[in-house]
Amino acid sequence: MSFLAANGLSVWCERSGEGPPLLIISGTGGDLRRKPGVLDGPLARRFTAASYDQRGLGQTDKPDGPYSMADYADDAAAVLDALGWDAAHVMGISFGGMVAQELAVRHPSRLRKLVLCCTSPGGEGGASYPLHDLIGMTPEARARHMIRISNLTHDETWQAANRDAFEAMVAFSATDPWADEPRRAMGAELQLRARAGHDVWDRLPSITAPTLICGGRHDGIATPETQNRMAARIPGAQLRMFEGGHLFLIEDRSAFTAIGDFLEAP
């Protein structure tokens, strides 16, 4: 765990495990202080896995905006430089998958293989749910709204039948122990603004890294239809769908095995 100098920023980065290098790029609002995190799963037992707080988030610098998707991709390339990795496997989750797509088209030589989880290409390929429309909602109201979007099976009938579980999910999603940190709200909003402008659809055919696209069958944020369109657009891409919604990596543990097997295959 350390701060890295990357693209003019002080970037908080954590690393775990042994094996081939794997950079995991986290999603909207990602903060490595929230545990368990992306480095606590089984991939860290098969790879040297590294992840970092993106600009504006967590313990990384929060410069004035606006931020662009190109900025986030160049940050990722600079993190690889700081880690001493000429090339690595890259796994992007949700917003991190958007960053990973930009990284793949802007810095193709830095990727060995690419895994895109619950993400979208934007443009004519389809955008993920417009989280920027929720700016201004209270954390609790946003959590109640997004739980049924994140997994389309979590509708009003499910919520009524699973009241305690639903309320626990709301409480977890709405709680931010670091909400009062300086510039935190600003950085989170700047990320959402950049996300709203994400569009790599026309450039997807230029991706040369072997690619695995993973989605949740009940995801209302990055829909199954969008995963199919991306798979058809990226040359040679494989597509795997898993049980669950936007959090299928938690809801269907076979996903980690499939991802690890893809990355380790010749």
C-alpha positions in Angstrom: 0.0 0.0 0.0 1.5 3.3 -1.0 1.0 6.6 -2.8 2.2 6.7 -6.3 3.1 9.6 -8.5 1.0 9.2 -11.6 0.0 11.7 -14.3 0.7 14.6 -12.0 -1.4 13.1 -9.1 -0.7 11.5 -5.9 -2.5 8.2 -6.3 -3.4 5.8 -3.5 -2.6 2.2 -4.7 -2.8 -1.2 -3.1 -1.3 -4.5 -4.2 -1.9 -8.1 -3.2 -1.0 -11.6 -4.3 1.6 -13.3 -6.5 1.5 -14.1 -10.2 1.0 -12.3 -13.5 0.2 -8.6 -13.1 -3.5 -7.7 -13.0 -4.7 -4.1 -12.7 -8.3 -3.9 -11.4 -10.0 -0.6 -12.1 -13.0 0.0 -9.8 -16.4 1.6 -10.3 -18.3 4.7 -9.5 -17.3 6.1 -6.1 -14.7 3.5 -5.6 -12.7 3.8 -2.4 -10.2 1.2 -1.3 -10.9 1.9 2.3 -14.3 0.3 2.0 -13.9 -3.4 2.8 -14.1 -6.0 1.6 -12.8 -4.6 -1.7 -11.6 -5.8 -5.1 -8.3 -7.1 -3.7 -10.0 -9.3 -1.1 -11.4 -11.8 -3.6 -10.0 -14.9 -5.2 -8.1 -13.2 -8.0 -5.5 -12.0 -5.6 -4.6 -15.7 -5.0 -3.9 -16.2 -8.7 -2.3 -12.9 -9.8 -0.3 -9.9 -8.5 -3.4 -7.7 -8.3 -3.2 -4.0 -7.9 -6.0 -1.4 -7.7 -6.1 2.3 -7.0 -8.4 5.1 -6.0 -9.2 7.1 -9.2 -8.8 10.8 -9.4 -11.3 12.6 -7.2 -12.0 9.6 -5.1 -10.7 8.0 -1.9 -7.2 9.0 -0.8 -6.1 10.1 -4.3 -5.7 13.7 -5.2 -8.9 15.6 -6.1 -7.9 18.3 -8.6 -10.3 20.8 -10.1 -12.3 19.6 -13.0 -13.7 18.9 -15.4 -12.4 15.4 -15.7 -12.5 13.4 -19.0 -12.5 9.7 -19.7 -9.2 10.3 -21.5 -7.9 11.6 -18.1 -8.9 8.5 -16.3 -7.4 6.2 -19.0 -4.1 8.2 -18.9 -4.1 7.9 -15.1 -4.4 4.1 -15.4 -1.4 4.0 -17.9 0.6 6.2 -15.5 -0.2 3.8 -12.6 1.1 0.9 -14.7 4.3 3.0 -15.2 4.6 3.7 -11.4 4.1 0.0 -10.7 6.9 -0.9 -13.1 4.5 -2.9 -15.3 5.2 -2.5 -19.1 2.0 -4.5 -19.7 -0.6 -6.2 -17.5 -4.0 -7.9 -17.6 -6.6 -5.2 -17.0 -10.0 -5.8 -15.4 -12.5 -2.9 -15.3 -15.7 -3.0 -13.2 -18.7 -0.8 -14.1 -17.2 2.7 -14.5 -13.8 1.0 -14.3 -14.8 -0.9 -17.4 -15.4 2.4 -19.2 -11.9 3.5 -18.2 -10.5 0.2 -19.3 -12.0 0.6 -22.8 -10.4 4.0 -23.1 -7.1 2.6 -21.9 -7.3 -0.2 -24.4 -7.8 2.2 -27.4 -5.4 4.9 -26.2 -2.6 2.6 -24.9 -3.1 -0.8 -26.6 0.4 -2.0 -25.9 -0.1 -1.8 -22.1 -2.8 -4.6 -22.0 -2.1 -8.4 -22.1 -5.8 -9.3 -21.8 -8.9 -7.3 -21.0 -11.9 -8.1 -18.8 -14.9 -5.8 -18.9 -17.5 -6.3 -16.1 -21.0 -4.8 -16.0 -20.0 -1.9 -18.2 -21.1 0.0 -21.3 -19.5 1.6 -24.4 -21.8 4.6 -24.7 -22.9 6.1 -28.0 -24.9 3.9 -30.3 -23.8 0.9 -28.3 -25.8 1.9 -25.3 -24.9 3.8 -22.1 -25.1 2.6 -18.6 -27.9 4.0 -16.3 -27.6 7.8 -16.1 -26.3 8.2 -12.5 -25.6 11.9 -13.2 -29.4 12.3 -13.1 -29.4 11.4 -9.4 -27.1 14.2 -8.4 -28.9 16.1 -5.6 -30.8 13.1 -4.2 -30.1 12.2 -0.6 -27.9 9.1 -0.1 -30.8 7.1 1.2 -33.2 8.0 -1.6 -30.5 7.2 -4.1 -29.9 3.8 -2.5 -33.6 2.9 -2.5 -33.9 3.9 -6.1 -30.8 2.1 -7.4 -31.3 -1.2 -5.6 -34.1 -2.1 -7.9 -32.2 -0.9 -10.9 -29.0 -2.7 -10.0 -30.9 -6.0 -9.9 -34.2 -6.0 -11.7 -35.5 -8.9 -9.6 -35.3 -6.6 -6.5 -38.7 -5.1 -7.4 -41.4 -4.0 -4.9 -42.6 -7.6 -4.5 -39.1 -8.7 -3.6 -38.6 -5.8 -1.3 -41.8 -6.5 0.6 -40.9 -10.2 1.0 -37.3 -9.4 2.1 -37.8 -6.3 4.1 -34.8 -6.8 6.5 -32.4 -7.6 3.7 -33.6 -4.7 1.7 -33.2 -2.2 4.6 -29.7 -3.6 5.3 -28.8 -3.0 1.6 -30.1 0.5 1.8 -28.2 1.3 5.0 -24.9 -0.1 3.6 -25.3 1.8 0.3 -26.3 5.0 1.9 -23.5 5.1 4.5 -20.3 6.9 3.7 -17.9 7.2 6.6 -15.7 9.7 4.7 -18.5 11.9 3.4 -17.2 15.0 5.2 -13.7 14.9 3.7 -12.6 18.0 1.8 -13.5 17.9 -1.9 -14.9 14.4 -1.7 -18.4 15.4 -2.9 -16.8 17.5 -5.7 -14.6 14.6 -6.9 -17.6 12.2 -6.9 -19.7 14.6 -9.0 -16.9 15.2 -11.4 -16.6 11.5 -12.0 -20.3 11.3 -12.8 -20.0 14.2 -15.2 -17.2 12.4 -17.0 -19.1 9.2 -17.0 -22.0 10.9 -18.7 -19.8 11.7 -21.7 -18.4 8.3 -22.1 -18.5 7.1 -25.7 -16.0 4.6 -27.1 -18.4 2.7 -29.4 -16.9 3.8 -32.7 -13.4 2.9 -31.4 -14.2 -0.6 -30.0 -13.1 -2.4 -33.2 -9.5 -1.1 -32.6 -9.2 -3.1 -29.4 -6.5 -5.7 -30.0 -6.2 -7.3 -26.5 -8.0 -10.6 -26.0 -11.3 -9.6 -24.3 -13.8 -11.2 -22.0 -17.1 -9.4 -21.4 -19.0 -10.3 -18.3 -22.5 -9.2 -17.3 -25.3 -10.0 -14.9 -28.5 -11.4 -16.3 -30.7 -9.1 -14.3 -28.5 -5.9 -14.5 -30.5 -2.8 -15.2 -27.5 -0.5 -15.1 -25.3 -2.2 -17.7 -27.9 -4.3 -19.5 -27.4 -7.7 -21.0 -28.3 -6.3 -24.4 -25.4 -3.8 -24.1 -23.0 -6.7 -23.2 -24.1 -8.5 -26.4 -23.5 -5.4 -28.5 -20.0 -4.9 -27.1 -19.1 -8.5 -27.6 -20.1 -8.3 -31.3 -18.1 -5.0 -31.7 -14.8 -6.0 -30.2 -12.8 -8.4 -32.5 -12.8 -12.0 -31.0 -14.4 -11.0 -27.7 -15.9 -13.7 -25.5 -19.1 -13.1 -23.6 -20.2 -14.7 -20.3 -23.4 -13.9 -18.4 -23.8 -14.7 -14.7 -26.6 -14.9 -12.2 -27.4 -11.7 -10.5 -27.4 -8.0 -11.4 -24.8 -5.3 -11.4 -23.1 -7.0 -8.5 -22.9 -10.4 -10.1 -19.3 -10.7 -9.0 -20.7 -11.0 -5.5 -23.9 -12.7 -6.3 -22.4 -15.5 -8.5 -19.0 -16.6 -7.3 -18.4 -18.7 -10.4 -17.6 -15.4 -12.1 -14.2 -15.0 -10.5 -13.3 -18.6 -11.5 -14.3 -17.9 -15.1 -12.3 -14.6 -15.2 -9.2 -16.2 -13.7 -9.4 -19.1 -16.1 -9.7 -16.7 -19.1 -6.7 -14.6 -17.9 -4.5 -17.7 -17.3 -5.4 -19.4 -20.6 -2.6 -19.4 -23.2 
